[in-house]
């Protein structure tokens, strides 16, 4: 396979500008308005088609207590695990994507992701942008302030996401 395409800061800037400045909380039934502002289209209730120039244009939105909780989208082409060249190219591209998002937001990442490798940017709105490391593509997660608060609470209470249901009796 060819080296996967990675979005540039200029390609990300319009999307991140809108997402970073959303006025939270957003009722979930208002999600189509946000998607339209992005220039994207709704495919299903929680599935979106982005217009970003990458191989996998499906994006996803989430709902938590009738509010929009997250918007997730691909910022690179996707690759298969068998494509060693593509997987290696994504490893090399990760720091470039961090720089691109940093350039768009105007500040450095505010920390590492909690349960998986990657970085995060905590925004002044209380929302957060997450960029996990991945071997199949660069996938950006925009979290609502509420979702970010939930994670901070779990961290404060020592919740281990890898073992959160270990003590549940099925």
N, C-alpha and C positions, 0 to 999 in steps of 0.2 A: 504494500500500500504506500501511497505517497505520504509525506509528512503531514500530520493533521494541521488544518488551518486554525489559528488562534486569533481571536478578536483583538484588535488594537484598542488603545485608549480612545482614539477618535470614534471608533465604532461603538464602544461601550458607553461613551459619555452621555448621549441622549437618554438612554435607558436608565443609567445610574442617576442622572440628574433628576428624573421624575421619581424614581424609587426612593432616593435619599431625602426627598422633600415631601413625601406623603404626609397628610394630616391624619394621624392615628387617633382613636380607633376608626376602622373602616367597616361599616356593616357589610357582611358577606354579599348581600344582594346588590351592593354597589360595585362589586369586583369588575363586572363588565365595563364600567366607566373607566376604571384604571387601565384595564387591558386596551381599551380603545385609545386612551391617551398615549399608550406605548406604541400605538400603530399595529398592535397585534390583534388576533381574532380568537374568540371563544370557539372551541371545538366541542366541548362537553361542559358539564357543570363545573368541573375542576381541571379541565384540560384546555390548554391554550396553544395556539400556533404563533410563534414569534416570527419576526421578519429579519432576525439576525442571520448574517451570511455564514452559517455553519451547517454541517451535514444533518444534524438532528434538531429540527426546529420546534419539537413539542416542548412545551413548558407546563408547569403545574402550579396550581394555587391551592391553598389549604384553608380550612375553616376551623375555628375554635370558638365555641359559644356564640355562634351566629356572627362572628367577626372574621375578616380576612386575617389569616395568621402568617402566611408566607407566600412568596412567589419565587419559584425555582426555574432557572433556565440554563441552557448550555452556552458556554462562552468559547467553545472549541468544537472542532469535529470530534466525533466519537471514534474509538478504535476497539478492536477485538483483542482479547488477551493473547491470542496466538500471534498477533502482529507485534513482534518484539521491537521493530523499528519505531512503530507508532507509539507504543508504551514508553519507550525511552525518550522519544520526542516530547511527550507530555511532561515527563520529569524535568526536562530541560526548560520547558515552557512555563512551568509553574511559577518560578520567580519573576518571569516577564509578566505574567498575569497579575501577580501581586503588585508589581510596579504600575501596571496599567490602571488597576482599580485605585491605587494610591493616588495616581495622577488625577483621575476623575474626581475623587473625593476631596483631595487637597490635604490629606493627612495620612500618616503611616498606620498600619494595622495596630489595633489596641491590645492584641494578645493572640494566643494560640487557641485553637478549638479545644474543647474540653475532652471529649471522648475519642476523637479521631485526629490524625495529623491534619494540619491546615491552619489558617489564620482567620481572624475576624476583625471587623471594623465596627465599633460601637458608635452609633450616630447620635448627634445632639437631640434627635427626636425620641430617643430611647430605643429605636429600632436597631437592627444589626444586619450587616452583610457578612456572610460566611463564605469562605472559599476552602473546601476540603481538598486535600491531595487525593488524586485518583489515578488509576491506571487505565480508565476507559474514556476519560474526557474531563474537561474543566467545567464544573457545574456550580453556578453561583446561587446562593440561598439568601433571599431577602426575608428577614424575620420581623414580625411586628414587635412593638415594645412588650406586649403581653407574653409572647413566646420567649423573648429574651429574659424577662423577669422570672418565668417558670424555670428556665435553665439555671439562672443564678440562685434561685431558691433550692433547687436540687443539689447544686454544688455545696451550698452552705449547710445542707442537711446530710451531706456525705452519700447521696444516692449514687450508686454505681450503675450506669446505664447498661453495662454488659451483664449485670446480674440482678436487675430490678425485679424480676418475677421469680427468682430462685426460691423464695419462701412461700410462694403461692401453692396451695394444695389443690390440685386439679381433680 
